Amino acid sequence: MSTKSATEVSRMKTSEVSTTNMKIRRFATQLQYSTLALVLMNVCPSRVMAQEGHSHTPTSQQHEMTPEQQRKAGALLKSVRESTERFKDVHVAEAEGYALQFGCVSGPDSGAMGLHYVNMDLVNRGGEPDAKYPQIVIYEPMPNGKLRLIGADFLLLAEAWDKKQQGPPELMGQLFHYWETPNRFGLPAFYTLHVWAWKDNPNGAFVNWHPDVSCESFAGKKP
């Protein structure tokens, strides 16, 4: 074989090796892209599903109650209705020592608590909460000037309670909410439990605020 022929063969082999190496690099690059695409396909749908699940979850969603919790909640609502039905006439509540305090309490963003008629004798009495004796009955002012009974509120002063008990009060399975001082009501720190026994609350029967209660019809005077 001549020198020229040997040189040409060498160049051909070198060209083939370069071509092979280039194909290997292209294949490796394609493999990396394919792997990355597969990873993104597995990860991104999970993120989208999580975002969609979060966006469709209402902030007021309540945890599902067990059958026993449902039974206790129903019993508390029934007891409060029975003990306050006579107060549908606000004059009966006034005759038994309840008096309007705090004006009409509206929510920070929307909704309200309404008109609180407080029995100070029951508040000062303290002791264990009793569904038959709510410290407060709650009304909503109506456009016709009348008051509609919508619920009750159990209120215990924190200082007196904490001296005798550990942890918040509980009434038939429902824990009270704690309000520190100073507060908008001008009260010392207290525990409270609202029971919306006479007007369904879409956020729950025992939350503080009612989104469907309004103070628009409150004239600022005791009816």
N, C-alpha and C positions, 0 to 999 in steps of 0.2 A: 504493500500500500504506500502511495506517495505521501510526502509531507503535507501537500495541499489537501489531499483527501482526509488525512488524519485530523487536520485542523478543522475542516468542515464538519467531520463527525463530532468533534469535541464541541463545536458551536451548537450543533443540533441538540446534543445531549443537554448542554447548558440551558438552551431555550426550552426544552421539554421540562426540565426541573423547575425553571422559573414559572412556566405555565401551571405546572402541578401545584407549586407553592401558592400561587395566586388563587387557584380554585379552592385550595384548602382554607385560605384566609377568608374568602367569600363565604364559604360554607359555615365557618366558625361564626362569622358576623351574622349571617342569617339565623343561625342557631340561637345566638344571643338575643336577637330581636324576637324570635319566636318564643323563647323562654320568658322574656319580659312581657310580651303580649299575653301569654298564658297567666302570668302572675297578676297582671292588671285585670284580666277577665275574672279571676277568682276574688280579687280584693274589692274592686270598685262596686260590683253589685251589692256586696255586703254593706258598704258605706251608704249607698243609695237607699237600700232597704232600711237601714238604721235611721237615716235622715227622714225618710217618709214616715217611719213609725213614730219618730219623735214629733214631727210636725202635726201629726193627726192625733196626738195624745193631749186631751184637754188638761189645762192646769188645775182644774177643780176635780179631777178624777179621784174618786174615793176608792180605797182598798176594799175589795169584796169582803163582806163580813161572813163569819162562820154562822151556821144555823143557830148556835147558842147566842152569839152576839146579836143576831137579828131578833131573836126572841126577847132578849133584854131590852133592845132598842124599842121594839113594838110595845113592850109592857110599860116602859117609861113614858112614851107618847100617850098611851091610853090613860095612864095615871094622871098625867098633867092635864089632859083634856077634862077628865072627871073632876079634878080639883079646881079648875079655873072656869068651867063653863058658865057659872053664875056671873063671872066678871065680864061677860059679853056686854052687859050694861055697866058702863064705867062708874055710874053712881053707886053701884053695889060695892065695887072695889074701893071707892073713896070712903064709903061708910065703914069699911073694915080696916081702915088705916092706911090705904095706899094713896100716895100723892105724887103728882108729876114732878120729876127732877130732870135736870140736864137739857131741857127743851127737846127738840126732835134731833136725834143723833143720826147724821148722814155719814156715808162711807167716805174714805179718803179718795177713792177713785169712782166708784159707782155703788149703787145700792145704799142700804141704810140699816140701822137697828130699829128706828122708830121712836115712839114715845115710851119712856120708862116710868111706870108708876111704882114707886118704891115704898115698901113697908119698913120703916126704920126700926120698929120694935123687933121685927124678925131679923133684921140685919144685926142689931146689937145683941140679940139673943145668942147668935153663933151656934155652936154645937154641930152635930152631924147634919148633912143635908137631907131633906125629906121631900119627896116628890109631891106630897100633899100640901106643903107650905112653901111655895116659892116666895123669895124675898121681893121679887119684881114681877109685874105683869106688863106685857108689851102691847102697844096699840099702834095702828097706822092711821094717820089722819086722812079722811076721805074728802073728795071734792064737794060733797053735800054738807060738810061741816061735822059729820059724825065721826066716831072713832070705831075702828074695827079691831077686835082682839085678834092678835096673830101669834102670840106665844108667851112664854114665861122665861125668867132669868133667875138662876140661883146664884147668889153672891155671898161669899164668905171673906171676911177680912183676913189677910194673910198673917198678920202678926199673931192674932189670937189662935189661928189654926196651927201655925208652925210651932207654937209653944207646946202643943199637945200631940201633934202628929208629924210623921215623916212622909214627905211626898205630897203631891196635890190631892185634893178631895176627889172622891169618885161617887157617882150616883148611878146605881143600876147598870154598871159597866161602862159608864161614860166619864172620862177624866175631865176635870175642870181646866180652864185656861188661866194662866197667870198674867196679871197686868201690874207692871211695876209703877212706882211713883217717882216723879210727878206724872200725871196723866190728864187727859182732856176733861175728866169728870171731877177733878179736884179731890179725889179720894186717896186715902192711903193705899198701899199695895193690896191687891185683892185677887181672889180666885172667882171665876165666873163660868157658868155653863148656860148657854142659851138653848132653849128647846122650842123649836118652831112648830108647835103643836097644832096651830090653827091656820097656817099658811105654808104650803109645801115649799121647801127650799131646794132648788136644783143642785146646790152644792153640798147638801147634807142637812139633816134635821138638827145637828148640834154644833154647827159652825157659828162664829160670831156675827158675820154679816150676811144680810139677805139681799141678793141682787135685784129682787122684784119688789122691794119695799121702797117707798118714796116719802120724802118730807115736803114735797111741793105744795101740798094743801095745808100745811101747818101755818096758822095765822100768828103764832108767837104768843098766844094767850091761852090760858087754861080754859077749856070748854065748860 
